[in-house]
Amino acid sequence: MRFAGLGTTLAASIGLGAIGGRKLDEYFALEKPLVTAAGALLGLAIGMWSVLRNIKSM
Protein backbone atom coordinates (compact mmCIF):
# COMPACT_ATOMS: atom_id res chain seq x y z
CA MET A 1 0.00 0.00 0.00
CA ARG A 2 2.96 2.26 0.68
CA PHE A 3 4.00 2.22 -2.96
CA ALA A 4 0.53 2.78 -4.45
CA GLY A 5 0.84 6.49 -3.85
CA LEU A 6 4.17 6.56 -5.64
CA GLY A 7 2.63 5.08 -8.77
CA THR A 8 -0.15 7.63 -8.63
CA THR A 9 2.41 10.42 -8.26
CA LEU A 10 4.32 9.20 -11.31
CA ALA A 11 1.16 8.82 -13.41
CA ALA A 12 -0.11 12.25 -12.40
CA SER A 13 3.21 13.91 -13.27
CA ILE A 14 3.27 12.36 -16.73
CA GLY A 15 -0.41 13.11 -17.31
CA LEU A 16 -0.14 16.75 -16.26
CA GLY A 17 2.93 17.24 -18.45
CA ALA A 18 1.16 15.71 -21.44
CA ILE A 19 -2.03 17.72 -20.89
CA GLY A 20 -0.07 20.94 -20.51
CA GLY A 21 1.90 20.16 -23.65
CA ARG A 22 -1.26 19.42 -25.58
CA LYS A 23 -2.78 22.73 -24.55
CA LEU A 24 0.35 24.52 -25.75
CA ASP A 25 0.30 22.58 -29.03
CA GLU A 26 -3.29 23.71 -29.58
CA TYR A 27 -2.50 27.30 -28.58
CA PHE A 28 0.43 27.57 -31.00
CA ALA A 29 -1.41 25.50 -33.67
CA LEU A 30 1.48 23.09 -34.13
CA GLU A 31 0.97 20.29 -36.66
CA LYS A 32 3.06 17.75 -34.76
CA PRO A 33 2.62 17.15 -31.02
CA LEU A 34 6.17 18.15 -30.13
CA VAL A 35 5.30 20.05 -26.97
CA THR A 36 3.04 17.20 -25.83
CA ALA A 37 5.95 14.77 -26.11
CA ALA A 38 8.31 17.18 -24.36
CA GLY A 39 5.77 17.77 -21.59
CA ALA A 40 5.29 14.04 -21.06
CA LEU A 41 9.05 13.50 -20.87
CA LEU A 42 9.43 16.39 -18.46
CA GLY A 43 6.61 14.94 -16.36
CA LEU A 44 8.34 11.56 -16.40
CA ALA A 45 11.60 13.11 -15.21
CA ILE A 46 9.90 15.07 -12.42
CA GLY A 47 7.81 12.05 -11.40
CA MET A 48 10.84 9.75 -11.28
CA TRP A 49 12.75 12.31 -9.23
CA SER A 50 9.88 12.50 -6.78
CA VAL A 51 9.49 8.72 -6.54
CA LEU A 52 13.21 8.15 -6.01
CA ARG A 53 13.35 10.90 -3.37
CA ASN A 54 10.43 9.28 -1.50
CA ILE A 55 11.93 5.80 -1.72
CA LYS A 56 15.24 7.02 -0.30
CA SER A 57 13.49 8.62 2.66
CA MET A 58 11.67 5.40 3.65
C-alpha positions, 0 to 999 in steps of 0.5 A: 500500500505504501508504494501505491501512492508513488505510482499515482504520483508518477502517473499524475506527473506524466499526465499533467505534463502531457495535458499541458503540452497538448494545450500549448500545441493547440494554442500555438497551432502546431501540426506535430505534437512536439510540446506534448511529447516534451511535456510528457518527458518532463513529467516523467523526469519530475515524477521519477525524481519525486518517486526516487526521493520518496523511496530514499526517505523510507 
